[in-house]
Amino acid sequence: MVIQCAKNNHSLNQLNQPITIFAFPVQTEVFNKNMAKKTSETADAPKHVAVVTDASLEFFRNYINNPSPTGFEWKGQQLWLDYINPYIDEHYVDNYGTAVGIINKDAPYKVVIEAHADEISWFVNYITNDGLIYVIRNGGSDHQIAPSKRVDIHTDNGIVKAVFGWPAIHTRSAGEKEEAPTLKNIFLDCGCTTKEEVEKLGIHVGCVITYEDEFMVLNDRYYVGRALDNRAGGFMIAEVARLLKENKKKLPFGLYIVNAVQEEIGLRGAEMIAHHIKPNVAIVTDVTHDTQTPMINKITQGDLACGKGPVVSYAPAVQNNLNKLLIESAQNANIPFQRQASSRSTGTDTDAFAYSNDGVPSALISLPLRYMHTTVEMIHKEDVDNVIRMIYETLLNIKAGQDFRYIK
């Protein structure tokens, strides 16, 4: 997400805003032989319907491990298209890399389900004569987590390994206030001692930098990795396409499955593709903050938790009649969900679609996530299943030509 006041608000200048995530029960029709597993931990909870298969999880792992920094998303987009192609009729990729899978292209009524594909990263900004590298953000990268992290510097010659250095505890002045990491003092060390040596490796100002941390499953309950914000969303909308195909569902409208670029720097990919598609409805999924861990104030950030379902958002950009359809679809399918309020904007691609083309009825389904914009972002497996189900069930309830206006 873009960093904003809430996770729903991803913009850097709104870093303190909370985000909403949706969790809804899925219908018990046969999605797949692997979907019938009950994983609910509470006796009173509705029976959980697993959606993610072993094959789709392997794609998710590879998709997360592949770097897709903002402005450089194309390799990840190719992986995503390769996965979704069996489940769509055709696809389209725009000039900046937003990828769109299309079902029923000729239908006049168009529905978008959308996520964003880019991940936060860094740019090489300055190389010292001693061979050290200073950086600037590409998106909402967190300077506080940088020291001691291993990174990949992407050059025309391939990946160059480096580390974010930091002075040892022994060398920092005892008894004095310690200097905290800032953009002015974090730096990369790639093992070189001169600027010329760095440049011979193919490193130059403007090279993009990503963390090397990879995907893992924690306690058979959580998916953990970098860039779950928001390639988890790209994975989930692809799974919706898979379910529609496997369950032989025929939609009465055109479905545009959009994996947008450049969300982390201001929703730019969504802005571009919204004007190209000109949809009648848009359902966006992104991540929001789990607020159960230390140092998060529920009074300002809301009370949201991983494992309790998708999050439904309330915000000016969220069209209330469409939002009611999301909620009813979840309730009818016994999908658990949570609610979140977002001040002014959601900070997600929802805003870009909502305010495009004279106004597009738009809604946001969020996935609760811990430790956003770190390399150990964490999401609950059941929430992933339930976001997929919620989008799927909602699509089955949208009618061709449906009018969501408040006054008709």
Secondary structure, 3 states (H helix, E strand, C coil): CCECCCCCCECHHHCCCCCCCECCCCCCCCCCHHHCCCCCCCCCCCCCCCCCCHHHHHHHHHHHHCCCECCCCHHHHHHHHHHHHHHCCEEEECCCCCEEEEECCCCCCEEEEEEECCECEEEEEEECCCCEEEEEEECCCCHHHCCCCEEEEEECCEEEEEEEECCCHHHCCCCCCCCCCCCCCCEEECCCCCHHHHHHCCCCCCCEEEECCCCEEECCCEEEECCHHHHHHHHHHHHHHHHHHHCCCCCCCEEEEEEECCCCCCCHHHHHHHHHHCCCEEEEEEEEECCCCCCCCHHHHCCCCCCCCCEEEECCCCCHHHHHHHHHHHHHCCCCCEEEECCCCCCCHHHHHHCCCCCCCEEEEEEEEECCCCCCEEEEHHHHHHHHHHHHHHHHHCCCCCCCCCCC
